[in-house]
Amino acid sequence: MTERRSEIDALAAGLMLLLCTVWGLNQVAVKLTNVGISPVLGAGLRSLGAGLLVWTWSAARGTRLFARDGSLVAGVAAGLLFALEFAALFVGLNHTTASRAVVFLYCAPFFVAIGTHWLVPSERLAVRQIAGMILAFLGIVVAFGEGLSGTEGDTVLGDAMVLGAGFVWGATTVTVRVWLSGVSANKTLFYQLAVSAILLPPLSVAIGEPGFIHPTMLTWVALTWQIVVVAFATYLAWFWLITRYPAAQLAAFSFLTPLFGLLFGAVLLGEHVTPLLILAMALVASGIWLVSRRNASEAAAGLSAEESATAADPRLRGS
């Protein structure tokens, strides 16, 4: 039976920090892949490769992916959302910059917080936690304020698509938390990878994408990174986390990802680290602390509510 925690502990915080570091490189990897492979096809190939890895890993560990457990409808729904998210993200990144994209994509924690606030009684946000979400988002605005006010060309279409991807990402997280929390992380991820691997390549053909556009070695390296590290290893860890810890508190950590992305841009692309970035990091860190911090009475009340909800609702029971 999966053990649910009422708050973030050191293991979850450390793992989220590692995940955010890896995800900070993801927008760069997508841009590199898009140079040689059409975006929707690239997203489909990523899901196909990662899905095969999850299948192999699960077979090696004896985890059953095809056992009947009543999760098919919710699993397929999560897979549809996953496919829509990455189709929108990959295409959107062809019409906007990576710096702008992360601002809109990482609005997802707000959608997660709103969804779990209404659907999961034990994860209602207190005023202090809402203030923390706002503070962290202000950090993102500060970090990318210069880019948003610059002359980047017509990016409205790309911005809208990536914002939509952020909304769908939030909806996927809430779906997993509410309807798939009793399913193993392997199966949860496999649902999403399998459905998107089936849907995205035909969608690429249907919308007239050219497919492979002279892919280079760098293209294949970027795609392999996304398959093995991002879509397989980090997503498996992410779904393991959100079936065991409060989703809204975990999602707050994702505000670190665009900041890591900016830092990687400074190292890999020669961008300058400004005082605004230091201020943004301080705001994000403070916001995450407010969202994650709970006093003793709140923690006890949250655990009691979680135990009560788990006993009353089989969707919240662990496997």
Secondary structure, DSSP 8 states (H G I E B T S, - for coil): -----SS--HHHHHHHHHHHHHHTTHHHHHHHHHHHB-HHHHHHHHHHHHHHHHHHHHHHHT--SS---S-HHHHHHHHHHHHHHHHHHHHHTTSS-HHHHHHHHTTHHHHHHHHHHHH-GGG---HHHHHHHHHHHHHHHHHHHHHHHS---S-HHHHHHHHHHHHHHHHHHHHHHHHSTTS-HHHHHHHHHHHHHHHHHHHHHHTT---B----HHHHHHHHHIIIIIIIIIHHHHHHHHTTS-HHHHHHHTTHHHHHHHHHHHHHH-----HHHHHHHHHHHHHHHHHH---HHHHHHHHHHHHHHHHH-GGG---
